[in-house]
Amino acid sequence: MISDAEFGGLTQEIALHWMYFYIINKLPVDVSDTDLGHPQTTDLIWSFLRRKYGDESPQVAVIASALTGMTRNQFDQWLVGWKRFLER
């Protein structure tokens, strides 16, 4: 799993990402549940866990699915689609 300090860092990374998005687009900053459920947030979580455990670690999918509220199968399906999106 991840430590409290790591979770705090991940939470801060996600919040700052969305704050930047709103500021750069000249929108009122309002990080919402919609933002937290957005695929970009899932990517931030996936990237964080890949840095911690490595690209091929099964821990990445296990922890990412728990943090995103997805089942392991849902996360695996998201990941296939996300990789397809990134390859465009």
PDB file of N, CA, C and O in Angstrom:
ATOM      1  N   MET A   1       0.834  -1.191   0.000  1.00  0.00           N
ATOM      2  CA  MET A   1       0.000   0.000   0.000  1.00  0.00           C
ATOM      3  C   MET A   1       0.876   1.251   0.000  1.00  0.00           C
ATOM      4  O   MET A   1       2.100   1.175  -0.114  1.00  0.00           O
ATOM      5  N   ILE A   2       0.235   2.374   0.128  1.00  0.00           N
ATOM      6  CA  ILE A   2       0.989   3.625   0.163  1.00  0.00           C
ATOM      7  C   ILE A   2       0.865   4.235   1.557  1.00  0.00           C
ATOM      8  O   ILE A   2      -0.145   4.072   2.242  1.00  0.00           O
ATOM      9  N   SER A   3       1.905   4.931   1.947  1.00  0.00           N
ATOM     10  CA  SER A   3       1.927   5.536   3.282  1.00  0.00           C
ATOM     11  C   SER A   3       1.016   6.761   3.312  1.00  0.00           C
ATOM     12  O   SER A   3       0.570   7.255   2.276  1.00  0.00           O
ATOM     13  N   ASP A   4       0.759   7.228   4.516  1.00  0.00           N
ATOM     14  CA  ASP A   4      -0.040   8.453   4.665  1.00  0.00           C
ATOM     15  C   ASP A   4       0.630   9.635   3.966  1.00  0.00           C
ATOM     16  O   ASP A   4      -0.040  10.457   3.341  1.00  0.00           O
ATOM     17  N   ALA A   5       1.950   9.713   4.077  1.00  0.00           N
ATOM     18  CA  ALA A   5       2.679  10.812   3.440  1.00  0.00           C
ATOM     19  C   ALA A   5       2.569  10.710   1.918  1.00  0.00           C
ATOM     20  O   ALA A   5       2.378  11.721   1.241  1.00  0.00           O
ATOM     21  N   GLU A   6       2.687   9.504   1.382  1.00  0.00           N
ATOM     22  CA  GLU A   6       2.558   9.319  -0.064  1.00  0.00           C
ATOM     23  C   GLU A   6       1.138   9.652  -0.531  1.00  0.00           C
ATOM     24  O   GLU A   6       0.948  10.269  -1.579  1.00  0.00           O
ATOM     25  N   PHE A   7       0.156   9.240   0.253  1.00  0.00           N
ATOM     26  CA  PHE A   7      -1.234   9.547  -0.093  1.00  0.00           C
ATOM     27  C   PHE A   7      -1.456  11.061  -0.095  1.00  0.00           C
ATOM     28  O   PHE A   7      -2.146  11.598  -0.962  1.00  0.00           O
ATOM     29  N   GLY A   8      -0.865  11.732   0.881  1.00  0.00           N
ATOM     30  CA  GLY A   8      -0.951  13.188   0.926  1.00  0.00           C
ATOM     31  C   GLY A   8      -0.315  13.822  -0.299  1.00  0.00           C
ATOM     32  O   GLY A   8      -0.854  14.778  -0.857  1.00  0.00           O
ATOM     33  N   GLY A   9       0.827  13.296  -0.720  1.00  0.00           N
ATOM     34  CA  GLY A   9       1.493  13.804  -1.911  1.00  0.00           C
ATOM     35  C   GLY A   9       0.670  13.571  -3.166  1.00  0.00           C
ATOM     36  O   GLY A   9       0.580  14.445  -4.029  1.00  0.00           O
ATOM     37  N   LEU A  10       0.069  12.391  -3.267  1.00  0.00           N
ATOM     38  CA  LEU A  10      -0.792  12.084  -4.414  1.00  0.00           C
ATOM     39  C   LEU A  10      -2.014  12.989  -4.429  1.00  0.00           C
ATOM     40  O   LEU A  10      -2.397  13.501  -5.481  1.00  0.00           O
ATOM     41  N   THR A  11      -2.618  13.186  -3.283  1.00  0.00           N
ATOM     42  CA  THR A  11      -3.778  14.071  -3.174  1.00  0.00           C
ATOM     43  C   THR A  11      -3.413  15.486  -3.597  1.00  0.00           C
ATOM     44  O   THR A  11      -4.173  16.143  -4.309  1.00  0.00           O
ATOM     45  N   GLN A  12      -2.258  15.950  -3.161  1.00  0.00           N
ATOM     46  CA  GLN A  12      -1.800  17.286  -3.532  1.00  0.00           C
ATOM     47  C   GLN A  12      -1.549  17.371  -5.034  1.00  0.00           C
ATOM     48  O   GLN A  12      -1.906  18.365  -5.666  1.00  0.00           O
ATOM     49  N   GLU A  13      -0.938  16.338  -5.611  1.00  0.00           N
ATOM     50  CA  GLU A  13      -0.676  16.321  -7.055  1.00  0.00           C
ATOM     51  C   GLU A  13      -1.979  16.425  -7.852  1.00  0.00           C
ATOM     52  O   GLU A  13      -2.057  17.159  -8.837  1.00  0.00           O
ATOM     53  N   ILE A  14      -2.991  15.688  -7.417  1.00  0.00           N
ATOM     54  CA  ILE A  14      -4.289  15.712  -8.101  1.00  0.00           C
ATOM     55  C   ILE A  14      -4.938  17.092  -7.960  1.00  0.00           C
ATOM     56  O   ILE A  14      -5.432  17.655  -8.937  1.00  0.00           O
ATOM     57  N   ALA A  15      -4.934  17.626  -6.745  1.00  0.00           N
ATOM     58  CA  ALA A  15      -5.549  18.944  -6.517  1.00  0.00           C
ATOM     59  C   ALA A  15      -4.858  20.021  -7.336  1.00  0.00           C
ATOM     60  O   ALA A  15      -5.519  20.857  -7.952  1.00  0.00           O
ATOM     61  N   LEU A  16      -3.525  20.004  -7.347  1.00  0.00           N
ATOM     62  CA  LEU A  16      -2.788  21.016  -8.105  1.00  0.00           C
ATOM     63  C   LEU A  16      -3.012  20.875  -9.611  1.00  0.00           C
ATOM     64  O   LEU A  16      -3.080  21.870 -10.332  1.00  0.00           O
ATOM     65  N   HIS A  17      -3.123  19.649 -10.071  1.00  0.00           N
ATOM     66  CA  HIS A  17      -3.412  19.423 -11.492  1.00  0.00           C
ATOM     67  C   HIS A  17      -4.712  20.107 -11.889  1.00  0.00           C
ATOM     68  O   HIS A  17      -4.768  20.836 -12.880  1.00  0.00           O
ATOM     69  N   TRP A  18      -5.750  19.861 -11.105  1.00  0.00           N
ATOM     70  CA  TRP A  18      -7.059  20.430 -11.452  1.00  0.00           C
ATOM     71  C   TRP A  18      -7.106  21.932 -11.223  1.00  0.00           C
ATOM     72  O   TRP A  18      -7.772  22.647 -11.972  1.00  0.00           O
ATOM     73  N   MET A  19      -6.413  22.423 -10.204  1.00  0.00           N
ATOM     74  CA  MET A  19      -6.355  23.870 -10.001  1.00  0.00           C
ATOM     75  C   MET A  19      -5.683  24.536 -11.205  1.00  0.00           C
ATOM     76  O   MET A  19      -6.147  25.566 -11.695  1.00  0.00           O
ATOM     77  N   TYR A  20      -4.598  23.943 -11.670  1.00  0.00           N
ATOM     78  CA  TYR A  20      -3.908  24.473 -12.853  1.00  0.00           C
ATOM     79  C   TYR A  20      -4.846  24.472 -14.053  1.00  0.00           C
ATOM     80  O   TYR A  20      -4.912  25.461 -14.784  1.00  0.00           O
ATOM     81  N   PHE A  21      -5.566  23.384 -14.265  1.00  0.00           N
ATOM     82  CA  PHE A  21      -6.508  23.280 -15.379  1.00  0.00           C
ATOM     83  C   PHE A  21      -7.504  24.442 -15.345  1.00  0.00           C
ATOM     84  O   PHE A  21      -7.725  25.110 -16.355  1.00  0.00           O
ATOM     85  N   TYR A  22      -8.095  24.673 -14.183  1.00  0.00           N
ATOM     86  CA  TYR A  22      -9.090  25.749 -14.079  1.00  0.00           C
ATOM     87  C   TYR A  22      -8.454  27.129 -14.278  1.00  0.00           C
ATOM     88  O   TYR A  22      -9.018  27.980 -14.965  1.00  0.00           O
ATOM     89  N   ILE A  23      -7.294  27.344 -13.685  1.00  0.00           N
ATOM     90  CA  ILE A  23      -6.644  28.653 -13.791  1.00  0.00           C
ATOM     91  C   ILE A  23      -6.213  28.939 -15.224  1.00  0.00           C
ATOM     92  O   ILE A  23      -6.458  30.032 -15.734  1.00  0.00           O
ATOM     93  N   ILE A  24      -5.572  27.967 -15.883  1.00  0.00           N
ATOM     94  CA  ILE A  24      -5.075  28.174 -17.240  1.00  0.00           C
ATOM     95  C   ILE A  24      -6.218  28.410 -18.230  1.00  0.00           C
ATOM     96  O   ILE A  24      -6.038  29.077 -19.249  1.00  0.00           O
ATOM     97  N   ASN A  25      -7.388  27.860 -17.924  1.00  0.00           N
ATOM     98  CA  ASN A  25      -8.557  28.045 -18.777  1.00  0.00           C
ATOM     99  C   ASN A  25      -9.450  29.199 -18.321  1.00  0.00           C
ATOM    100  O   ASN A  25     -10.562  29.380 -18.816  1.00  0.00           O
ATOM    101  N   LYS A  26      -8.929  29.978 -17.361  1.00  0.00           N
ATOM    102  CA  LYS A  26      -9.633  31.167 -16.853  1.00  0.00           C
ATOM    103  C   LYS A  26     -11.043  30.840 -16.358  1.00  0.00           C
ATOM    104  O   LYS A  26     -12.008  31.556 -16.628  1.00  0.00           O
ATOM    105  N   LEU A  27     -11.120  29.737 -15.626  1.00  0.00           N
ATOM    106  CA  LEU A  27     -12.380  29.299 -15.033  1.00  0.00           C
ATOM    107  C   LEU A  27     -12.285  29.425 -13.523  1.00  0.00           C
ATOM    108  O   LEU A  27     -11.184  29.397 -12.974  1.00  0.00           O
ATOM    109  N   PRO A  28     -13.414  29.562 -12.838  1.00  0.00           N
ATOM    110  CA  PRO A  28     -13.370  29.543 -11.375  1.00  0.00           C
ATOM    111  C   PRO A  28     -12.841  28.185 -10.898  1.00  0.00           C
ATOM    112  O   PRO A  28     -13.254  27.135 -11.389  1.00  0.00           O
ATOM    113  N   VAL A  29     -11.935  28.229  -9.947  1.00  0.00           N
ATOM    114  CA  VAL A  29     -11.362  26.984  -9.433  1.00  0.00           C
ATOM    115  C   VAL A  29     -12.389  26.308  -8.536  1.00  0.00           C
ATOM    116  O   VAL A  29     -12.782  26.845  -7.500  1.00  0.00           O
ATOM    117  N   ASP A  30     -12.812  25.133  -8.949  1.00  0.00           N
ATOM    118  CA  ASP A  30     -13.808  24.369  -8.204  1.00  0.00           C
ATOM    119  C   ASP A  30     -13.574  22.880  -8.480  1.00  0.00           C
ATOM    120  O   ASP A  30     -14.236  22.281  -9.329  1.00  0.00           O
ATOM    121  N   VAL A  31     -12.635  22.305  -7.758  1.00  0.00           N
ATOM    122  CA  VAL A  31     -12.330  20.882  -7.935  1.00  0.00           C
ATOM    123  C   VAL A  31     -13.498  20.093  -7.354  1.00  0.00           C
ATOM    124  O   VAL A  31     -13.839  20.230  -6.179  1.00  0.00           O
ATOM    125  N   SER A  32     -14.100  19.268  -8.200  1.00  0.00           N
ATOM    126  CA  SER A  32     -15.331  18.580  -7.818  1.00  0.00           C
ATOM    127  C   SER A  32     -15.175  17.064  -7.916  1.00  0.00           C
ATOM    128  O   SER A  32     -14.146  16.555  -8.359  1.00  0.00           O
ATOM    129  N   ASP A  33     -16.213  16.366  -7.496  1.00  0.00           N
ATOM    130  CA  ASP A  33     -16.243  14.907  -7.632  1.00  0.00           C
ATOM    131  C   ASP A  33     -16.133  14.498  -9.094  1.00  0.00           C
ATOM    132  O   ASP A  33     -15.569  13.449  -9.406  1.00  0.00           O
ATOM    133  N   THR A  34     -16.668  15.322  -9.991  1.00  0.00           N
ATOM    134  CA  THR A  34     -16.562  15.035 -11.422  1.00  0.00           C
ATOM    135  C   THR A  34     -15.094  15.006 -11.842  1.00  0.00           C
ATOM    136  O   THR A  34     -14.682  14.135 -12.607  1.00  0.00           O
ATOM    137  N   ASP A  35     -14.309  15.957 -11.341  1.00  0.00           N
ATOM    138  CA  ASP A  35     -12.880  15.986 -11.646  1.00  0.00           C
ATOM    139  C   ASP A  35     -12.181  14.746 -11.083  1.00  0.00           C
ATOM    140  O   ASP A  35     -11.320  14.151 -11.731  1.00  0.00           O
ATOM    141  N   LEU A  36     -12.568  14.379  -9.881  1.00  0.00           N
ATOM    142  CA  LEU A  36     -11.925  13.226  -9.244  1.00  0.00           C
ATOM    143  C   LEU A  36     -12.255  11.918  -9.948  1.00  0.00           C
ATOM    144  O   LEU A  36     -11.483  10.962  -9.877  1.00  0.00           O
ATOM    145  N   GLY A  37     -13.400  11.871 -10.627  1.00  0.00           N
ATOM    146  CA  GLY A  37     -13.780  10.675 -11.378  1.00  0.00           C
ATOM    147  C   GLY A  37     -13.346  10.712 -12.831  1.00  0.00           C
ATOM    148  O   GLY A  37     -13.618   9.778 -13.586  1.00  0.00           O
ATOM    149  N   HIS A  38     -12.675  11.781 -13.227  1.00  0.00           N
ATOM    150  CA  HIS A  38     -12.249  11.959 -14.616  1.00  0.00           C
ATOM    151  C   HIS A  38     -11.077  11.020 -14.948  1.00  0.00           C
ATOM    152  O   HIS A  38     -10.248  10.744 -14.081  1.00  0.00           O
ATOM    153  N   PRO A  39     -11.004  10.534 -16.183  1.00  0.00           N
ATOM    154  CA  PRO A  39      -9.886   9.670 -16.563  1.00  0.00           C
ATOM    155  C   PRO A  39      -8.509  10.295 -16.327  1.00  0.00           C
ATOM    156  O   PRO A  39      -7.538   9.577 -16.086  1.00  0.00           O
ATOM    157  N   GLN A  40      -8.419  11.615 -16.396  1.00  0.00           N
ATOM    158  CA  GLN A  40      -7.136  12.257 -16.134  1.00  0.00           C
ATOM    159  C   GLN A  40      -6.694  12.030 -14.692  1.00  0.00           C
ATOM    160  O   GLN A  40      -5.504  11.857 -14.433  1.00  0.00           O
ATOM    161  N   THR A  41      -7.630  12.028 -13.760  1.00  0.00           N
ATOM    162  CA  THR A  41      -7.289  11.749 -12.365  1.00  0.00           C
ATOM    163  C   THR A  41      -6.832  10.307 -12.217  1.00  0.00           C
ATOM    164  O   THR A  41      -5.873  10.023 -11.499  1.00  0.00           O
ATOM    165  N   THR A  42      -7.517   9.399 -12.896  1.00  0.00           N
ATOM    166  CA  THR A  42      -7.097   7.992 -12.863  1.00  0.00           C
ATOM    167  C   THR A  42      -5.690   7.866 -13.420  1.00  0.00           C
ATOM    168  O   THR A  42      -4.890   7.087 -12.904  1.00  0.00           O
ATOM    169  N   ASP A  43      -5.376   8.622 -14.468  1.00  0.00           N
ATOM    170  CA  ASP A  43      -4.021   8.605 -15.026  1.00  0.00           C
ATOM    171  C   ASP A  43      -3.000   9.114 -14.018  1.00  0.00           C
ATOM    172  O   ASP A  43      -1.903   8.565 -13.918  1.00  0.00           O
ATOM    173  N   LEU A  44      -3.348  10.147 -13.278  1.00  0.00           N
ATOM    174  CA  LEU A  44      -2.420  10.655 -12.256  1.00  0.00           C
ATOM    175  C   LEU A  44      -2.140   9.592 -11.205  1.00  0.00           C
ATOM    176  O   LEU A  44      -0.999   9.429 -10.773  1.00  0.00           O
ATOM    177  N   ILE A  45      -3.176   8.868 -10.791  1.00  0.00           N
ATOM    178  CA  ILE A  45      -3.016   7.793  -9.811  1.00  0.00           C
ATOM    179  C   ILE A  45      -2.168   6.672 -10.398  1.00  0.00           C
ATOM    180  O   ILE A  45      -1.244   6.183  -9.748  1.00  0.00           O
ATOM    181  N   TRP A  46      -2.482   6.261 -11.632  1.00  0.00           N
ATOM    182  CA  TRP A  46      -1.738   5.203 -12.311  1.00  0.00           C
ATOM    183  C   TRP A  46      -0.263   5.582 -12.442  1.00  0.00           C
ATOM    184  O   TRP A  46       0.620   4.766 -12.175  1.00  0.00           O
ATOM    185  N   SER A  47      -0.002   6.822 -12.853  1.00  0.00           N
ATOM    186  CA  SER A  47       1.380   7.277 -13.024  1.00  0.00           C
ATOM    187  C   SER A  47       2.133   7.294 -11.699  1.00  0.00           C
ATOM    188  O   SER A  47       3.291   6.883 -11.628  1.00  0.00           O
ATOM    189  N   PHE A  48       1.468   7.771 -10.654  1.00  0.00           N
ATOM    190  CA  PHE A  48       2.079   7.790  -9.326  1.00  0.00           C
ATOM    191  C   PHE A  48       2.479   6.379  -8.894  1.00  0.00           C
ATOM    192  O   PHE A  48       3.592   6.159  -8.415  1.00  0.00           O
ATOM    193  N   LEU A  49       1.571   5.438  -9.066  1.00  0.00           N
ATOM    194  CA  LEU A  49       1.833   4.060  -8.632  1.00  0.00           C
ATOM    195  C   LEU A  49       2.878   3.378  -9.505  1.00  0.00           C
ATOM    196  O   LEU A  49       3.641   2.548  -9.010  1.00  0.00           O
ATOM    197  N   ARG A  50       2.930   3.706 -10.779  1.00  0.00           N
ATOM    198  CA  ARG A  50       3.974   3.174 -11.655  1.00  0.00           C
ATOM    199  C   ARG A  50       5.344   3.672 -11.216  1.00  0.00           C
ATOM    200  O   ARG A  50       6.318   2.919 -11.245  1.00  0.00           O
ATOM    201  N   ARG A  51       5.427   4.934 -10.810  1.00  0.00           N
ATOM    202  CA  ARG A  51       6.703   5.461 -10.312  1.00  0.00           C
ATOM    203  C   ARG A  51       7.120   4.741  -9.042  1.00  0.00           C
ATOM    204  O   ARG A  51       8.305   4.482  -8.832  1.00  0.00           O
ATOM    205  N   LYS A  52       6.152   4.417  -8.194  1.00  0.00           N
ATOM    206  CA  LYS A  52       6.456   3.769  -6.915  1.00  0.00           C
ATOM    207  C   LYS A  52       6.800   2.290  -7.074  1.00  0.00           C
ATOM    208  O   LYS A  52       7.771   1.811  -6.489  1.00  0.00           O
ATOM    209  N   TYR A  53       6.000   1.562  -7.868  1.00  0.00           N
ATOM    210  CA  TYR A  53       6.139   0.103  -7.938  1.00  0.00           C
ATOM    211  C   TYR A  53       6.755  -0.416  -9.231  1.00  0.00           C
ATOM    212  O   TYR A  53       7.173  -1.573  -9.284  1.00  0.00           O
ATOM    213  N   GLY A  54       6.821   0.404 -10.271  1.00  0.00           N
ATOM    214  CA  GLY A  54       7.322  -0.053 -11.566  1.00  0.00           C
ATOM    215  C   GLY A  54       6.171  -0.394 -12.497  1.00  0.00           C
ATOM    216  O   GLY A  54       5.072  -0.735 -12.059  1.00  0.00           O
ATOM    217  N   ASP A  55       6.446  -0.295 -13.793  1.00  0.00           N
ATOM    218  CA  ASP A  55       5.407  -0.476 -14.815  1.00  0.00           C
ATOM    219  C   ASP A  55       4.722  -1.833 -14.783  1.00  0.00           C
ATOM    220  O   ASP A  55       3.524  -1.924 -15.052  1.00  0.00           O
ATOM    221  N   GLU A  56       5.443  -2.864 -14.465  1.00  0.00           N
ATOM    222  CA  GLU A  56       4.900  -4.219 -14.582  1.00  0.00           C
ATOM    223  C   GLU A  56       4.385  -4.802 -13.262  1.00  0.00           C
ATOM    224  O   GLU A  56       3.947  -5.952 -13.231  1.00  0.00           O
ATOM    225  N   SER A  57       4.430  -4.050 -12.205  1.00  0.00           N
ATOM    226  CA  SER A  57       4.011  -4.567 -10.899  1.00  0.00           C
ATOM    227  C   SER A  57       2.497  -4.754 -10.825  1.00  0.00           C
ATOM    228  O   SER A  57       1.746  -3.840 -11.166  1.00  0.00           O
ATOM    229  N   PRO A  58       2.041  -5.928 -10.382  1.00  0.00           N
ATOM    230  CA  PRO A  58       0.601  -6.129 -10.196  1.00  0.00           C
ATOM    231  C   PRO A  58       0.023  -5.232  -9.099  1.00  0.00           C
ATOM    232  O   PRO A  58      -1.188  -5.013  -9.059  1.00  0.00           O
ATOM    233  N   GLN A  59       0.864  -4.716  -8.218  1.00  0.00           N
ATOM    234  CA  GLN A  59       0.405  -3.819  -7.157  1.00  0.00           C
ATOM    235  C   GLN A  59      -0.219  -2.553  -7.733  1.00  0.00           C
ATOM    236  O   GLN A  59      -1.132  -1.981  -7.138  1.00  0.00           O
ATOM    237  N   VAL A  60       0.270  -2.119  -8.885  1.00  0.00           N
ATOM    238  CA  VAL A  60      -0.236  -0.893  -9.491  1.00  0.00           C
ATOM    239  C   VAL A  60      -1.733  -0.993  -9.726  1.00  0.00           C
ATOM    240  O   VAL A  60      -2.488  -0.115  -9.309  1.00  0.00           O
ATOM    241  N   ALA A  61      -2.170  -2.062 -10.395  1.00  0.00           N
ATOM    242  CA  ALA A  61      -3.597  -2.215 -10.705  1.00  0.00           C
ATOM    243  C   ALA A  61      -4.417  -2.459  -9.445  1.00  0.00           C
ATOM    244  O   ALA A  61      -5.537  -1.960  -9.334  1.00  0.00           O
ATOM    245  N   VAL A  62      -3.886  -3.204  -8.511  1.00  0.00           N
ATOM    246  CA  VAL A  62      -4.618  -3.505  -7.277  1.00  0.00           C
ATOM    247  C   VAL A  62      -4.891  -2.219  -6.492  1.00  0.00           C
ATOM    248  O   VAL A  62      -6.023  -1.964  -6.082  1.00  0.00           O
ATOM    249  N   ILE A  63      -3.856  -1.424  -6.289  1.00  0.00           N
ATOM    250  CA  ILE A  63      -4.007  -0.205  -5.497  1.00  0.00           C
ATOM    251  C   ILE A  63      -4.782   0.860  -6.280  1.00  0.00           C
ATOM    252  O   ILE A  63      -5.625   1.557  -5.714  1.00  0.00           O
ATOM    253  N   ALA A  64      -4.496   0.985  -7.578  1.00  0.00           N
ATOM    254  CA  ALA A  64      -5.207   1.982  -8.388  1.00  0.00           C
ATOM    255  C   ALA A  64      -6.699   1.699  -8.417  1.00  0.00           C
ATOM    256  O   ALA A  64      -7.506   2.625  -8.325  1.00  0.00           O
ATOM    257  N   SER A  65      -7.075   0.439  -8.542  1.00  0.00           N
ATOM    258  CA  SER A  65      -8.510   0.123  -8.563  1.00  0.00           C
ATOM    259  C   SER A  65      -9.148   0.485  -7.225  1.00  0.00           C
ATOM    260  O   SER A  65     -10.273   0.984  -7.191  1.00  0.00           O
ATOM    261  N   ALA A  66      -8.444   0.239  -6.130  1.00  0.00           N
ATOM    262  CA  ALA A  66      -8.986   0.580  -4.809  1.00  0.00           C
ATOM    263  C   ALA A  66      -9.124   2.096  -4.651  1.00  0.00           C
ATOM    264  O   ALA A  66     -10.131   2.577  -4.131  1.00  0.00           O
ATOM    265  N   LEU A  67      -8.122   2.841  -5.096  1.00  0.00           N
ATOM    266  CA  LEU A  67      -8.158   4.297  -4.930  1.00  0.00           C
ATOM    267  C   LEU A  67      -9.192   4.965  -5.834  1.00  0.00           C
ATOM    268  O   LEU A  67      -9.708   6.031  -5.500  1.00  0.00           O
ATOM    269  N   THR A  68      -9.495   4.352  -6.967  1.00  0.00           N
ATOM    270  CA  THR A  68     -10.447   4.951  -7.901  1.00  0.00           C
ATOM    271  C   THR A  68     -11.868   4.439  -7.706  1.00  0.00           C
ATOM    272  O   THR A  68     -12.803   4.946  -8.325  1.00  0.00           O
ATOM    273  N   GLY A  69     -12.032   3.435  -6.848  1.00  0.00           N
ATOM    274  CA  GLY A  69     -13.361   2.872  -6.628  1.00  0.00           C
ATOM    275  C   GLY A  69     -13.804   1.928  -7.733  1.00  0.00           C
ATOM    276  O   GLY A  69     -14.984   1.596  -7.841  1.00  0.00           O
ATOM    277  N   MET A  70     -12.855   1.498  -8.550  1.00  0.00           N
ATOM    278  CA  MET A  70     -13.159   0.549  -9.614  1.00  0.00           C
ATOM    279  C   MET A  70     -12.852  -0.868  -9.147  1.00  0.00           C
ATOM    280  O   MET A  70     -12.071  -1.076  -8.218  1.00  0.00           O
ATOM    281  N   THR A  71     -13.475  -1.828  -9.801  1.00  0.00           N
ATOM    282  CA  THR A  71     -13.041  -3.205  -9.594  1.00  0.00           C
ATOM    283  C   THR A  71     -11.725  -3.372 -10.352  1.00  0.00           C
ATOM    284  O   THR A  71     -11.356  -2.525 -11.166  1.00  0.00           O
ATOM    285  N   ARG A  72     -11.041  -4.445 -10.084  1.00  0.00           N
ATOM    286  CA  ARG A  72      -9.788  -4.701 -10.815  1.00  0.00           C
ATOM    287  C   ARG A  72     -10.079  -4.821 -12.313  1.00  0.00           C
ATOM    288  O   ARG A  72      -9.328  -4.297 -13.137  1.00  0.00           O
ATOM    289  N   ASN A  73     -11.159  -5.504 -12.661  1.00  0.00           N
ATOM    290  CA  ASN A  73     -11.520  -5.666 -14.059  1.00  0.00           C
ATOM    291  C   ASN A  73     -11.851  -4.320 -14.701  1.00  0.00           C
ATOM    292  O   ASN A  73     -11.443  -4.064 -15.834  1.00  0.00           O
ATOM    293  N   GLN A  74     -12.575  -3.470 -14.006  1.00  0.00           N
ATOM    294  CA  GLN A  74     -12.897  -2.141 -14.537  1.00  0.00           C
ATOM    295  C   GLN A  74     -11.623  -1.322 -14.762  1.00  0.00           C
ATOM    296  O   GLN A  74     -11.482  -0.635 -15.774  1.00  0.00           O
ATOM    297  N   PHE A  75     -10.700  -1.407 -13.800  1.00  0.00           N
ATOM    298  CA  PHE A  75      -9.450  -0.670 -13.961  1.00  0.00           C
ATOM    299  C   PHE A  75      -8.662  -1.208 -15.150  1.00  0.00           C
ATOM    300  O   PHE A  75      -8.134  -0.428 -15.942  1.00  0.00           O
ATOM    301  N   ASP A  76      -8.576  -2.517 -15.284  1.00  0.00           N
ATOM    302  CA  ASP A  76      -7.866  -3.112 -16.414  1.00  0.00           C
ATOM    303  C   ASP A  76      -8.477  -2.667 -17.739  1.00  0.00           C
ATOM    304  O   ASP A  76      -7.754  -2.388 -18.695  1.00  0.00           O
ATOM    305  N   GLN A  77      -9.808  -2.599 -17.800  1.00  0.00           N
ATOM    306  CA  GLN A  77     -10.480  -2.132 -19.012  1.00  0.00           C
ATOM    307  C   GLN A  77     -10.181  -0.655 -19.261  1.00  0.00           C
ATOM    308  O   GLN A  77      -9.938  -0.250 -20.398  1.00  0.00           O
ATOM    309  N   TRP A  78     -10.199   0.146 -18.198  1.00  0.00           N
ATOM    310  CA  TRP A  78      -9.857   1.562 -18.333  1.00  0.00           C
ATOM    311  C   TRP A  78      -8.443   1.691 -18.888  1.00  0.00           C
ATOM    312  O   TRP A  78      -8.196   2.497 -19.784  1.00  0.00           O
ATOM    313  N   LEU A  79      -7.517   0.899 -18.357  1.00  0.00           N
ATOM    314  CA  LEU A  79      -6.118   0.994 -18.755  1.00  0.00           C
ATOM    315  C   LEU A  79      -5.930   0.646 -20.233  1.00  0.00           C
ATOM    316  O   LEU A  79      -5.163   1.310 -20.930  1.00  0.00           O
ATOM    317  N   VAL A  80      -6.612  -0.371 -20.708  1.00  0.00           N
ATOM    318  CA  VAL A  80      -6.532  -0.725 -22.135  1.00  0.00           C
ATOM    319  C   VAL A  80      -7.002   0.463 -22.986  1.00  0.00           C
ATOM    320  O   VAL A  80      -6.345   0.843 -23.955  1.00  0.00           O
ATOM    321  N   GLY A  81      -8.140   1.038 -22.612  1.00  0.00           N
ATOM    322  CA  GLY A  81      -8.658   2.187 -23.347  1.00  0.00           C
ATOM    323  C   GLY A  81      -7.755   3.399 -23.249  1.00  0.00           C
ATOM    324  O   GLY A  81      -7.568   4.113 -24.234  1.00  0.00           O
ATOM    325  N   TRP A  82      -7.195   3.639 -22.081  1.00  0.00           N
ATOM    326  CA  TRP A  82      -6.327   4.800 -21.876  1.00  0.00           C
ATOM    327  C   TRP A  82      -5.055   4.666 -22.708  1.00  0.00           C
ATOM    328  O   TRP A  82      -4.607   5.631 -23.327  1.00  0.00           O
ATOM    329  N   LYS A  83      -4.476   3.463 -22.720  1.00  0.00           N
ATOM    330  CA  LYS A  83      -3.274   3.253 -23.529  1.00  0.00           C
ATOM    331  C   LYS A  83      -3.590   3.438 -25.010  1.00  0.00           C
ATOM    332  O   LYS A  83      -2.783   3.994 -25.755  1.00  0.00           O
ATOM    333  N   ARG A  84      -4.746   2.977 -25.431  1.00  0.00           N
ATOM    334  CA  ARG A  84      -5.168   3.171 -26.819  1.00  0.00           C
ATOM    335  C   ARG A  84      -5.283   4.679 -27.110  1.00  0.00           C
ATOM    336  O   ARG A  84      -4.844   5.149 -28.160  1.00  0.00           O
ATOM    337  N   PHE A  85      -5.870   5.417 -26.183  1.00  0.00           N
ATOM    338  CA  PHE A  85      -6.001   6.871 -26.330  1.00  0.00           C
ATOM    339  C   PHE A  85      -4.634   7.530 -26.436  1.00  0.00           C
ATOM    340  O   PHE A  85      -4.435   8.412 -27.271  1.00  0.00           O
ATOM    341  N   LEU A  86      -3.695   7.113 -25.602  1.00  0.00           N
ATOM    342  CA  LEU A  86      -2.361   7.725 -25.600  1.00  0.00           C
ATOM    343  C   LEU A  86      -1.578   7.417 -26.872  1.00  0.00           C
ATOM    344  O   LEU A  86      -0.704   8.191 -27.264  1.00  0.00           O
ATOM    345  N   GLU A  87      -1.879   6.310 -27.507  1.00  0.00           N
ATOM    346  CA  GLU A  87      -1.160   5.918 -28.722  1.00  0.00           C
ATOM    347  C   GLU A  87      -1.660   6.639 -29.971  1.00  0.00           C
ATOM    348  O   GLU A  87      -1.046   6.521 -31.032  1.00  0.00           O
ATOM    349  N   ARG A  88      -2.761   7.382 -29.869  1.00  0.00           N
ATOM    350  CA  ARG A  88      -3.306   8.061 -31.048  1.00  0.00           C
ATOM    351  C   ARG A  88      -2.373   9.132 -31.551  1.00  0.00           C
ATOM    352  O   ARG A  88      -2.677   9.802 -32.538  1.00  0.00           O
TER     353      ARG A  88
END
